[in-house]
Amino acid sequence: MLNQAQFRVLTYIEEKREVPSQRVLASDIGVSLGTINKTANELIEIKYINKNSITDLGLKALEPYRVKRAVIMAAGFGSRLVPITLNTPKPLVRVHGKRIIDSLLDAIVAAGIEEIIIVRGYLKEQFEDLKFKYPNIRYIDNEIFNEANNISSMLCARDLLQNAYVCEADLLVRNPKIITKYQYNSNYLAIPVATTDDWCFFTKNGRIVKLGIGGRNCSQMVGVSYWDEEDGNKLKEHIKNVYEMPGGKERFWDQVPLEFFINEYDVAIRECSTKDIIEIDTFKELKAIDSSYNI
């Protein structure tokens, strides 16, 4: 098993296809030169890298961390984007001529993640057109999307959460590099904020210790998470448990690992910003981003 420093150096070298100077590594990864020197020496000693590149042994060491699939939740109505969503599912709404979901799918494909599952519900037949551009897509139909919250979509995909990204379908990805081929541990994308009235995380040492709505000096939730094999297996049962509780159908799926069973998970945050990814919540926000809707 790799430690986190080894993982970061190996994935950096794998992506760049070369071994840069230690100063470049330290700068780009954001750790001290001493840490890079120690880590590089360790990786050379165990023959995971040589002076030029990552080795076959190094690639093999990364395999347990490879993302196997992406599960995209796209079943909802998108009521806050009315009137556009009266005839079009929110993920298929176009921003500057491009469907919102395409920005996420393009990033997933660019990362080399071949298994893509879309959980659909509202106007589900309209998603069929995505297959022309993304033939690897597989659909799961959520037949009760209008009777339950998004936990019902996760219930439909509960067998597919190991080594998987779970993504909301209405996110506009501006920086595709936030979706990567490898992930070290379970985590959520999050934006550090001074204050927010949205869903947010309170953290300790980079780990989520509390989920809330609104807060100060916290991290605003972004709807992209990753679940390693162990946590994906736990989620499979925990989602079903919460769904079957009184009132469970009304829960958001994120509450399962971060509220009901928080003591059984160790979930990190991956910091990002609105330069990387945004969610278009309302028609007003859509018009602010794409002026063609002001007509």
C-alpha positions in Angstrom: 0.0 0.0 0.0 1.3 3.5 -0.9 1.4 6.3 1.6 -0.2 9.5 0.4 3.0 11.2 -0.6 4.1 8.3 -2.7 0.7 8.2 -4.3 0.8 11.9 -5.2 4.3 11.6 -6.7 3.5 8.5 -8.7 0.2 9.9 -10.1 2.0 13.1 -11.0 4.7 11.3 -12.9 2.2 8.9 -14.6 0.2 11.9 -15.9 3.3 13.9 -17.0 5.0 10.7 -18.4 8.4 12.0 -17.1 10.2 12.6 -13.9 10.7 16.3 -13.4 13.2 18.0 -11.0 12.4 17.7 -7.3 11.8 21.4 -7.1 9.2 21.2 -9.8 7.6 18.3 -8.1 7.5 20.1 -4.7 6.0 23.2 -6.3 3.4 21.5 -8.4 2.3 19.0 -5.7 2.5 21.6 -2.9 4.7 19.8 -0.4 8.1 20.5 1.0 11.3 19.8 -0.9 12.4 17.5 1.9 9.2 15.4 1.6 9.7 15.1 -2.1 13.4 14.1 -1.7 12.4 11.4 0.9 9.5 10.1 -1.2 11.4 10.0 -4.5 14.2 8.0 -2.8 11.7 5.6 -1.4 10.1 5.1 -4.9 13.4 4.6 -6.5 14.5 2.0 -3.9 11.3 -0.1 -4.4 11.7 0.4 -8.2 8.4 2.2 -8.8 10.2 5.0 -10.7 13.6 5.4 -12.3 15.4 8.6 -13.3 13.2 9.0 -16.4 9.7 7.7 -15.7 7.3 5.5 -13.7 8.1 1.8 -14.1 5.8 -1.2 -14.7 6.0 -1.9 -11.0 4.9 1.6 -10.3 1.9 1.4 -12.6 0.9 -1.9 -10.9 1.1 -0.2 -7.5 -1.4 2.4 -8.7 -4.0 -0.1 -9.9 -5.8 -0.5 -6.6 -6.4 3.3 -6.7 -7.8 3.4 -10.3 -11.3 4.8 -10.6 -13.4 2.0 -12.0 -16.6 3.9 -12.9 -18.6 7.1 -12.6 -22.2 7.1 -11.4 -24.1 10.2 -12.4 -27.4 11.1 -10.8 -29.7 12.7 -13.4 -33.2 11.7 -12.4 -34.6 14.9 -10.8 -36.9 17.5 -12.2 -34.8 20.7 -11.6 -37.7 22.8 -10.3 -35.5 25.9 -9.7 -34.6 26.1 -13.4 -38.2 26.4 -14.5 -39.3 27.3 -17.2 -36.4 25.7 -19.1 -36.9 22.3 -17.3 -40.5 22.0 -18.2 -39.5 20.4 -21.5 -35.8 19.5 -20.9 -34.1 17.7 -18.0 -31.7 20.0 -16.2 -28.5 18.1 -17.1 -29.4 18.5 -20.8 -30.0 22.3 -20.7 -27.5 24.0 -22.9 -25.0 26.6 -21.7 -23.3 28.5 -24.5 -24.6 25.8 -26.9 -23.3 22.8 -24.9 -25.3 20.5 -22.6 -24.4 20.9 -18.9 -23.8 17.2 -18.5 -21.3 17.2 -21.4 -18.8 19.1 -19.4 -18.8 16.4 -16.8 -18.8 13.5 -19.3 -16.0 15.0 -21.3 -13.9 15.2 -18.1 -14.7 11.6 -17.2 -13.8 10.3 -20.7 -10.6 12.4 -20.7 -9.6 10.7 -17.4 -9.8 7.3 -19.1 -12.9 6.1 -17.0 -14.7 3.9 -19.4 -17.7 2.7 -17.3 -20.3 5.5 -17.0 -23.7 4.9 -15.5 -26.4 7.6 -15.6 -29.4 7.2 -13.3 -32.2 8.9 -15.1 -35.9 9.6 -14.3 -37.6 12.8 -15.5 -38.0 12.8 -19.3 -35.6 9.9 -19.4 -36.0 9.2 -23.1 -34.2 12.5 -23.9 -31.0 11.1 -22.4 -30.8 8.6 -25.3 -29.1 11.2 -27.5 -26.0 11.1 -25.3 -25.2 7.7 -26.6 -24.2 9.1 -30.0 -21.3 11.0 -28.4 -20.7 8.7 -25.4 -21.4 5.1 -26.5 -20.1 3.6 -23.2 -23.0 5.1 -21.2 -25.3 2.7 -19.5 -28.6 3.8 -18.0 -30.4 2.9 -14.9 -34.0 4.1 -14.7 -35.2 5.4 -11.3 -39.0 4.9 -11.6 -39.8 6.6 -8.3 -37.8 9.8 -8.8 -40.9 11.9 -8.3 -41.8 10.1 -5.0 -38.5 10.3 -3.2 -35.4 12.4 -2.8 -32.1 11.6 -4.5 -31.4 8.7 -2.1 -33.7 6.7 -4.4 -31.2 7.2 -7.3 -28.4 5.9 -5.1 -30.6 3.0 -4.1 -30.9 2.0 -7.8 -27.1 2.2 -8.2 -26.1 0.8 -4.8 -24.2 -2.2 -6.2 -21.9 0.1 -8.3 -20.3 2.4 -5.7 -16.9 0.7 -5.1 -14.0 2.6 -6.5 -16.5 5.0 -8.1 -17.2 8.7 -8.5 -20.7 9.7 -7.7 -21.6 12.9 -9.5 -24.6 15.2 -9.7 -25.5 15.7 -13.4 -26.1 19.5 -13.2 -22.5 20.6 -12.6 -20.7 22.8 -15.1 -17.1 21.6 -15.1 -14.7 24.3 -16.0 -11.5 22.5 -15.2 -11.7 18.8 -16.4 -8.5 17.9 -14.4 -10.6 17.8 -11.2 -11.7 14.4 -12.5 -8.7 12.1 -12.3 -7.8 8.5 -13.2 -6.7 7.6 -9.7 -8.0 8.5 -6.2 -6.3 7.8 -2.9 -9.3 7.6 -0.6 -12.9 8.5 -0.2 -13.5 12.2 -0.6 -15.8 15.1 -1.7 -14.9 18.1 -3.8 -15.4 21.2 -1.6 -14.9 24.9 -1.9 -13.5 26.7 1.2 -15.7 29.6 2.2 -16.0 32.2 4.9 -19.7 31.8 5.0 -22.4 29.9 3.1 -26.2 29.2 3.4 -25.7 26.0 1.3 -24.8 22.4 2.1 -21.4 22.5 3.7 -18.7 20.4 5.5 -17.0 21.1 8.8 -13.7 19.5 8.9 -10.8 18.5 11.2 -7.4 17.7 9.7 -8.9 17.6 6.2 -11.6 15.1 7.2 -15.3 15.7 7.3 -16.6 15.6 10.9 -20.0 17.2 10.3 -22.5 17.9 7.5 -24.6 21.1 7.7 -26.7 23.6 5.9 -25.1 27.0 6.3 -22.1 27.9 8.3 -18.9 29.9 8.7 -15.3 29.0 8.0 -16.4 25.8 6.4 -16.3 24.1 3.0 -19.2 24.3 0.6 -20.2 20.9 -0.8 -19.7 20.2 -4.5 -21.6 17.3 -5.9 -18.7 15.1 -6.9 -17.5 12.5 -4.5 -15.3 9.3 -4.7 -15.8 6.1 -2.7 -13.0 3.5 -2.4 -13.8 -0.2 -2.4 -14.3 -0.6 1.4 -16.6 2.5 1.7 -18.5 1.6 -1.5 -19.4 -1.8 0.0 -20.5 -0.1 3.2 -22.6 2.4 1.3 -24.4 -0.5 -0.4 -26.0 -1.6 2.8 -26.2 1.8 4.6 -28.2 3.4 1.8 -30.8 0.6 1.9 -30.9 0.9 5.7 -31.6 4.7 5.7 -34.1 4.4 2.8 -36.2 1.9 4.7 -36.3 4.0 7.8 -39.4 6.1 8.6 -38.9 9.2 6.4 -35.9 7.8 4.7 -37.2 8.4 1.2 -37.1 12.1 1.9 -33.4 12.1 2.8 -30.5 13.3 0.6 -28.1 10.4 -0.1 -25.1 12.4 1.3 -26.7 12.2 4.7 -26.1 8.4 4.8 -22.3 8.4 5.2 -22.0 11.9 6.6 -24.8 12.0 9.2 -26.5 8.6 9.9 -23.3 6.5 9.7 -20.6 9.2 10.0 -18.6 7.3 12.6 -18.1 4.5 10.1 -16.5 6.6 7.4 -13.3 8.6 7.1 -14.0 11.0 4.2 -11.6 13.7 3.1 -12.2 16.9 1.2 -10.5 17.8 -2.1 -10.4 21.5 -2.3 -11.5 23.3 -5.5 -13.0 26.6 -6.5 -15.7 28.0 -8.7 -13.0 28.3 -11.4 -13.0 24.5 -11.5 -16.7 23.7 -11.2 -20.1 25.3 -10.5 -23.7 24.3 -10.1 -26.3 26.3 -11.9 -29.2 26.2 -9.4 -31.7 28.8 -10.7 -32.9 30.3 -13.9 -31.5 33.6 -12.8 -28.0 32.0 -12.4 -28.3 30.4 -15.9 -29.1 33.8 -17.4 -26.1 35.4 -15.7 -23.8 32.8 -17.2 -25.4 32.6 -20.7 -26.9 35.9 -21.8 -28.8 34.2 -24.6 -31.5 33.2 -22.0 -32.2 36.9 -21.4 -33.9 37.3 -24.7 
